[in-house]
Amino acid sequence: MAKEKKNYNYLYVIVGLVIVIVALAILLFVNREKGLPELPLPEVSGGERGMLGIDKNINEDTIDNYLGRSDSVYRDVRMLIDEGKYENIGGDSYLSGFVEGFEVVPFPYLVPVTGLPAEVGKGYQGKTLFSMDKNGNYVANYEESMEILEYLFPKDKTIFLMCGGGGYAGMTKNLLVTLGWNQNKIYNTGGYWNYKGEHSIQVKSERENSYDFWKVPYHDINFAKLHEVKKK
């Protein structure tokens, strides 16, 4: 009987230790989450970069310092293969690489792209989640449009945007802010074409004319499965 009681005491000690360890782990995790460095408020750069809306403080040169935050999401808004001829302005129509931690959500699938340089051409002209009415307001084309947008760009997170040169990222921020997102939680970090950091993932293969798109965390939008909003 005494031996059985002793075994129970050991069991209580072990359970108690487990509870203490779990509690400490949770406490450390919470403290670490609370201890995330505060971000500077978005501040648009000057000059041509400012016209694209690229941030002065968090951009291609500094984004490595802000990767991996649990309070943030990272979105590269290029297409895998863009129909625009970005090679004509020193860019790349193919998504030849991206910054580690970014997931790809093609901006041209969100709203029609306008204002591209003449050398680039019109680009993608297919279906989009939203269109613009004659007054310049965004109008949902599908019943699921806003739900998809909120899923891909969570309002409760800080959102870091990137593209090839900064243009699509600026357009994405404008879309989100116009539809109710907090502009102080969205950063246009510029373009991958100018990125020289240490977290580049190469998609362009060493094989001739080959791209390893399987490396890309890509969010496709299957418009055929969505329900179109009936136009009045």
Residue pairs with C-beta under 8 A, 6 or more apart in sequence:
33 70
33 71
36 69
36 70
36 71
39 58
39 66
39 158
39 187
40 57
40 58
41 184
42 55
42 58
42 183
42 184
42 186
42 187
42 188
43 55
43 56
43 57
44 50
44 53
44 54
44 55
44 56
45 54
45 55
45 56
45 59
46 56
49 166
49 190
52 165
52 166
52 167
52 169
52 170
52 188
52 190
53 166
53 169
53 170
53 173
53 174
53 188
54 166
54 169
54 170
54 188
54 189
54 190
54 191
55 187
55 188
55 189
55 190
58 66
58 160
58 187
58 189
59 189
59 190
60 162
60 189
60 190
60 191
60 192
60 194
60 195
60 196
60 197
61 196
61 197
63 99
63 160
63 162
63 189
63 195
63 197
64 197
64 198
64 199
66 72
66 160
67 74
67 99
67 100
67 101
67 199
68 101
69 158
71 157
71 158
72 157
72 158
72 159
72 160
73 103
73 153
73 154
73 157
73 158
73 159
73 160
74 99
74 101
74 102
74 103
74 160
74 162
75 102
75 103
75 104
75 105
75 152
75 153
75 159
75 160
75 161
75 162
75 172
76 95
76 98
76 99
76 102
76 103
76 104
76 105
76 161
76 162
76 163
76 192
77 104
77 105
77 106
77 107
77 110
77 161
77 162
77 163
77 168
77 169
77 172
78 95
78 104
78 106
78 107
78 163
78 164
78 168
78 192
79 95
79 106
79 108
79 109
79 124
80 94
80 95
80 104
80 106
80 211
80 213
80 216
80 218
81 93
81 94
81 95
82 93
82 94
82 108
82 123
82 124
83 93
83 121
83 122
83 123
83 124
83 125
84 93
84 113
84 116
84 120
84 121
84 122
84 123
84 124
85 93
85 119
85 120
85 121
86 92
86 93
86 120
86 164
86 165
87 93
88 117
88 119
88 120
89 117
89 119
89 120
89 165
90 193
91 164
91 165
91 191
91 193
92 164
92 193
94 203
94 204
94 211
95 104
95 203
95 211
95 213
95 216
96 202
96 203
96 204
96 211
97 192
97 200
97 201
97 202
97 203
97 204
98 104
98 162
98 192
98 200
98 201
98 203
98 216
99 162
99 192
99 195
99 197
99 199
99 200
99 201
100 199
100 200
100 201
101 199
102 160
102 162
102 217
103 217
103 218
103 219
104 216
104 217
104 218
104 219
105 152
105 153
105 219
106 124
106 221
107 113
107 163
107 168
107 169
107 171
107 172
108 123
108 124
108 126
108 128
108 168
109 124
109 126
109 127
109 128
109 129
109 221
110 128
110 129
110 130
110 149
110 172
110 175
111 128
111 129
111 130
111 131
111 132
111 138
111 171
111 175
112 125
112 128
112 131
112 132
113 122
113 123
113 124
113 168
113 171
116 122
116 123
116 167
126 223
127 141
127 223
128 141
129 140
129 141
129 142
129 145
129 148
129 149
129 221
130 138
130 139
130 140
130 141
130 145
130 175
131 138
131 139
131 141
132 138
132 139
133 139
138 175
138 178
138 179
139 229
140 146
140 229
141 228
141 229
142 148
142 223
142 226
142 227
142 228
142 229
143 226
143 227
143 228
143 229
144 226
144 227
145 226
145 229
146 179
148 221
149 176
149 179
152 219
153 159
153 172
153 176
153 181
155 180
155 181
155 182
157 185
158 185
158 186
158 187
159 176
159 181
159 185
159 186
159 187
160 187
160 189
161 169
161 172
161 173
161 186
161 187
161 188
161 189
162 169
162 188
162 189
162 190
162 191
162 192
162 195
163 169
163 172
163 191
163 192
164 191
164 192
164 193
165 190
165 191
165 193
165 194
166 188
166 190
166 191
169 188
169 189
169 190
169 191
170 188
172 188
173 183
173 186
173 188
176 186
177 183
177 186
192 200
201 215
202 212
203 211
203 212
203 213
203 215
203 216
204 210
204 211
204 212
205 211
205 212
